[in-house]
Amino acid sequence: VAIKKMSLQKEMSEELAVNEILAMKNNRNPNIVTYFDSYLVDGQLWLAMEFMDGGTLLDVLSAVYLEEGQVGAVCRE
């Protein structure tokens, strides 16, 4: 399990946080990280999700430039 911690005051509005939770909760796909639950802890929103050993797509995109088709292939895998 991985925990994504987000400060509601700085990073996003409550409405945006609710939208992200609903999108993750309602969209199940083997190519998308599985959402388990969310918690409010000391002014932070904690999202419990499936742990992905290889890192995030953002990590990959920060390290190298990928064409659109390559991004699609990474997401598909």
C-alpha positions as CSV (number, residue, x, y, z in Angstrom):
1,V,0.0,0.0,0.0
2,A,1.1,3.5,-0.8
3,I,-0.1,6.7,0.9
4,K,-0.4,9.9,-1.2
5,K,-0.5,12.9,1.2
6,M,-2.0,16.2,0.0
7,S,-2.4,19.4,1.9
8,L,-5.9,20.7,1.3
9,Q,-4.9,24.3,2.0
10,K,-2.0,24.5,-0.4
11,E,-2.3,21.9,-3.1
12,M,-6.0,21.8,-4.0
13,S,-9.4,22.8,-3.1
14,E,-11.8,20.4,-1.3
15,E,-13.9,20.2,-4.5
16,L,-10.9,19.1,-6.5
17,A,-10.0,16.6,-3.9
18,V,-13.5,15.1,-3.9
19,N,-13.4,14.9,-7.7
20,E,-10.1,13.1,-7.6
21,I,-11.4,10.6,-5.1
22,L,-14.5,9.9,-7.1
23,A,-12.6,9.5,-10.3
24,M,-10.2,7.0,-8.7
25,K,-13.0,5.2,-6.9
26,N,-15.3,4.8,-9.9
27,N,-12.7,3.9,-12.5
28,R,-11.2,0.5,-12.1
29,N,-8.8,-0.7,-14.7
30,P,-5.8,-3.0,-14.5
31,N,-3.6,-0.2,-16.0
32,I,-4.6,2.3,-13.3
33,V,-3.4,2.3,-9.7
34,T,-6.1,0.8,-7.4
35,Y,-7.6,3.3,-5.0
36,F,-8.5,1.8,-1.5
37,D,-9.6,4.6,0.7
38,S,-9.0,8.1,1.9
39,Y,-8.6,9.8,5.2
40,L,-8.4,13.3,6.6
41,V,-5.4,13.6,8.9
42,D,-4.3,16.9,10.5
43,G,-5.4,19.1,7.5
44,Q,-4.1,16.6,5.0
45,L,-5.9,14.3,2.7
46,W,-4.3,10.8,2.7
47,L,-5.1,8.6,-0.2
48,A,-4.4,4.8,0.3
49,M,-3.6,3.3,-3.1
50,E,-1.9,0.3,-4.6
51,F,1.9,0.5,-4.3
52,M,3.7,0.6,-7.6
53,D,7.3,-0.5,-7.3
54,G,8.6,1.2,-10.5
55,G,7.6,4.8,-9.5
56,T,5.2,7.2,-11.0
57,L,4.6,8.2,-14.7
58,L,5.6,11.8,-13.6
59,D,9.0,10.4,-12.5
60,V,9.5,8.9,-16.0
61,L,8.4,12.1,-17.7
62,S,10.7,14.2,-15.6
63,A,13.7,12.1,-16.5
64,V,13.2,11.8,-20.3
65,Y,11.2,13.2,-23.1
66,L,8.6,10.8,-24.5
67,E,6.4,11.2,-27.6
68,E,2.7,10.8,-27.2
69,G,2.7,7.2,-28.4
70,Q,5.5,6.3,-25.9
71,V,3.5,7.9,-23.0
72,G,0.5,5.7,-24.1
73,A,2.7,2.6,-24.2
74,V,4.1,3.3,-20.7
75,C,0.5,3.9,-19.4
76,R,-0.7,0.7,-21.0
77,E,2.0,-1.4,-19.4
